[in-house]
Amino acid sequence: MDVKAAGSVAQDQFSKHAGRRKVIIDTDPGIDDMMAILMAFQAPEIEVIGLTTIFGNVNTDLATINALHLCEMAGHPEIPVAEGPSEPLKRVKPRIAYFEHGSDGLGETYQAKPNFQKLSKDAADFLIENVTEFPGEVTVVGLGPLTNLALAIQKDSNFAKNVGQLVVLGGSFNASGNVNPAAEANLFGDPEAADIVFTSGMNTLAIGIDLTTQKMTCVK
């Protein structure tokens, strides 16, 4: 298992890749994920080749609608969106953070439905297809529970080694969790999936709540 806790190593990892990096964002948008995806769209060194959706901030159906809406709003309707399952691997009721993001996941702004459709293939198959086509070249950014990644690993024994890098927003290394003192929300959302991913041998960079709760202030 090659799992690194993020810090200065994050910049080193990204600087090793020349040219535009192919990225698939596995997401549960959610206001925070929407902002992250918009930043990725604007980054000249990143080529977002697809979004895969999962429950977390909202249910999976709504995550897909929000992802499609974001692509359309940002002028990228060509970016494919593939939908994942509606529940964790153990098929228990998922924990949905409507209390953080509103019933629509976008702060009760109730955007119009997108004019584009999701892919017919599911998220795991989309992930497998792309990392197989571009072995070692695709970075997967996991912004929610890791269910789609775990399913891809279970479906394809070569998936983990074909992923160039997995960047996970999740975990807590030197801080308390945000669900309970011992758990961070994304990994808590499907702990069995997290176990499969983190023990798969995939090249993984974990960005824990330690970093996401820090505040940087510039004094001029």
N, C-alpha and C positions, 0 to 999 in steps of 0.2 A: 504494500500500500504506500502510495506516495502522496501524502496529504500535508500541505504546508499551511501554517497559520499566516494570514496576510500581515504585511507590514511593508518594509522597504522592499521585500522580495517581490511584491506585486509589480512594481515598475520594472524590475529586472526580468521577470517572466515575459512581460509584454514587449520589451525592447529586443528580445531575441528573435522576433518574427519580423522579417523585412516585408515591405509592401502592405497591402490591405489584408487584414485578417478576416477570414470568413467566420461569421458568428451566427449561431442560433440562440435565441433568447427563450428560455423556458420560463413562463411568467404567469402570474395571477393578478392582472391589473384591475383595480387598485391604483390610487393616486401615486404612490411612491414608485411603482413599477412603470407607470406611464412616463414619469419624469426621466427615469433611467433609460427607457427605450428611446425617447426623444433625443437624449444626449448621445446615444449610440448612433442614431440616424445622422446626427450632425458631425460625428467624429470622422475626419478624413482617412484615418488609418483602419477603419472598420467597415466591412461590407456585411450588413445584416441580410442573411440569405433565408431567414424564416423565423417565425414565432411559433412556439408550441404552448398550449394553455393547460392550466391545472387549477384546481380549487385552492383556496387559501384566503386571500383578501375578499374574494367573492366566490360564488359557486362556479364550476367549470363552464357552464353555458354562458354565463354573464362575462366571464373572463374572455371567452372567444369573441363575443360581441364587442367588448371594449377594445380588444386587440385589433379587430377589423376596423373599428371606428378610428383608432389611433393611426393606423396605416393610411387610411383615407384622408384624415385630417392633416397628416404630415406630408401629404403628396407622394406617398409610396404605396399605392394600391396594388403594385406588382409583387409586393412581398407576401409570400404564402403564409397562411395561418392554419395550423393543424391542431385539432382538439384532443385533449387527453381524457382520462376517466373522471367520473364524478365523485369518486370516493377513494380512500387509501387502499393499499394492498389487502389489508384484512377486512375490507368491505364494511367498516364501521362508519357511522355518521361523521362527516368531516367537520372540523372546526372552522367556521366562516367568520371573518372579522368585519361584519357589517357595522359593528359599533365603532370601528375606526374610519371606515371609508364610505359609509352610507349604504343605503339599500341598492343603489346602482353602481357602487364601487367608485364613483366619481364625485362624491360629496353632494349627492342629491341634485346634480345638475341636469340629469335626465336628457342626455343627448339623443338626437335622432338615430334611428337604426341605420347601420351601414348599408351601402349599396352593393357590397361585395360579399362573397360566400366563403366559408371555410373550405379546406380541402376535404375530399371524400376519405382519404387515408387518415389513420389516427396518428397521434403525436409520436408514439414509439416507432412506428414504421417510417415516418418522415425523418426522424433522427437517424435511424439505421441506414436509410437510403442515402442520406447526404454524407455521413461519415464514411460510408463504404465507397462512395464516388470520389471523395477527397480524403483519403486516409492520412491522418496526421496533420491535416490542414484546418480542421474545423474546431473552433472553440465553442463550447456550450456554456452559456451563462445561466445558472439556475437561480431564479429569484423567488421561488416558492418551494413547496414540498417537492421531494425528488422522485415522485411516483413515476413520471414518464421515463426518467433515466433508468430506474430500476426495471421497468418493464422492457426497455430496450436491451438491457443486459441479459435479462431472462430469455428474450427471444433470439438474441444473436450472440454467440460466444465470442465473436471477434469485436463486438461493439466497443468494449472498454479500451482495447489497445488501438482502435482506429480513431478514437477521439484525440485530437491534438492536446487539448486541455479542457478541464471542467473548472469553471470558476463558480463557487457556491456562495450565495449570500445566506449564511446560516451558521448556527452553532454559537457557543460561548466558551471562551478559553480562559479568560481571567476576569470574568464579570458574572453577575447574576443573570438569569434568563429573563425574558419578557412575558412568558406565559405563567411560569412559576419560578422559584429561585433556581431550579435545576434545568430549565428547558427554554430554548429559543423557539419562536413560533414556527419557522419553516421546517425545522427538523422534527419538532413536536407534531406537525401536521401529518407526517407519515414516517414514524421512526423505523419501521421495518424496511421501507424503501431506502432511508438514509444508511442503514446498516449494509444493505446490498451494494450501494454505490461506493461507500467508503472502504469496503473490503474487496472491491473488484480489481484493484491494481491500476485503476485509471489515474492519470496525472491530474491531481486535484489541488486547487488553491481555495482554501476556505477563508472567507471574510466574515468574521464573527461579529457578534453584537458589541464586542469590545471597541471596534472601530466605528461602527455605525452610530454609536451613542456619543462619540467624541465631537466636540465643537471646535472649529478652527476660527480664530478671530484675527483679522489684520488691523493693526492700528497705524493710521497714517497721520 
